[in-house]
Each structure stands twice: as C-alpha cells, then as structure tokens.
Amino acid sequence: MTIHNWLLDAKKQWNQFALDWSKKSQQMWETGSRQTIIPFFKDHVPSGAKVADLGCGDGYGSLTLASLGYHVTGLDLSSEMIEIAQSKTLGIEHMSFVQGDLAKLPFLNQEYDAIMAINSLEWTENPVLALQEMYRIVKQGGYCCIGILGPTAMPRKKHSYPKILGEDVIMNTLQSWDLEKLATENGWEIIAEKGIPKRGVDFAKLDYLEKDLRQSLSFTWLFMFRKK
C-alpha cells in the first residue's frame, strides 16, 4: 500500500499542472479572476517594499509586482513552476525565484516588508504552520495579502471531493472565515478585504447580504493583514 505523503503528492501534482497553468496565467492576472489583486496590493503596500510571493506559480504575479518597483522573491512548491518562472526573469531587476514549502520557508526572521499568497494556503497540509511561518518572516507592522478560494470555486469542487470517497487529496478545507479567525488569533489584524465574485455574481447588487454569504459567492476572498 502506498502511504500518502501530502508534500510529495502536492509537489508531483503541481509539477503536472505547471505547463497548463502557465498558458492561462497571463489571462488570469490581466483580465480574469486575478485582475484586481495587484491593484488591491498596491493600495496598501508601498512601491520599493521587499515582497515574498508565496505560491507564485509560473511567476506572472511576481513579475508584475517587480515591474511596479517591488523587490520580489517568488516561492513555489513545484520545481517545474519555478523553472518556468526563472525563464522569464532575464533582464528584470529585483526579482528571484526559489523552490520551497510554505510550512518551512527558507527565509530569515522579519526579512520581508510584505507577503502575497494567492490561493496557496488551501494547498498546504497544515495552514496553521504556514501562517505562522508567514508571520515569522514579515517585519513588525508589515503586510500580508492572502487570497482564499470560495467554497464553491471550481478548484474546491474538483480537488476536495475525492476525500469523501476515501481518496488522498492535496487541498485542505480552510475557508475565508476560518482564515480570518485564525489570523486574528495569531498576531494579524485585518486592514482591508475584498471579494472576487464568481462568474455571473454582481456584488454591487448584494450589499444587503451578510459577509459570510458574500464570501460563499466569491471565487476568491482577499484579505490584507498587518502584523501587530
């Protein structure tokens, strides 16, 4: 019987996803589900800040931040993703990529001014450890921008369901309301948040709904935390 090793299985699957992901990433960041993330980040983190992009994928978001004057290190579990990201960095200053695990970050204490982690905590076996590592590497008063997939986002349906059948999975059950409680109990304060709606959902018409209901209708919910 094969023993499930979350870290190794996640690395293997994300290596397999890498090529298809890289074909779609520009559209996601420019006109798709991630188009509002960089503007949201810029509203709170000053240009020139040293930023760790955790779960950077093929590096498109990292490179966008670097083009705006941030000093960026992108980290991803997948060596294939990192290889693709590194191939794009020629001639770009203040930009580097490294392969690594969110629950055991290869960075110094308080090394970064800010973190961006978009749809990456959901893929860790122990999000508490990952969040504690994020806290460790951010300076006092620094920022942490985290995006969490909504409960009915397609990746949730695709990668969480097999657990019901007793199969091994690489996606945990962390939701945006869980993250809010976890973060505020572990040294972070929320300074801003924003929903990215699922296709066909208009948040402007749904202001009367409680926040958790709007979160349920989101593709991703964005938080900007500050380290107390």
Buried (B, 14 or more C-beta within 10 A) or exposed (E): EEEEEBBEBBBBBBBEBBEEBBEEBEEBBEEBBBEEBBEBBBEBBEEEBBBBBBBBBBBBBBBBBBBEBBBBBBBBBBEBBBBBBBEBBEEBEBBBBBBBBBBEBEBEEBBBBBBBBBBBBBBBBEBEBBBBBBBBBBBEEBBBBBBBBBBEBEBBEEBBEEEEEEEEBBBBEBBBBBBBEBBEEBBBEEEBBBBBBBEEBEBEEEEEEEEEEBBBBBBBBBBBBBBE
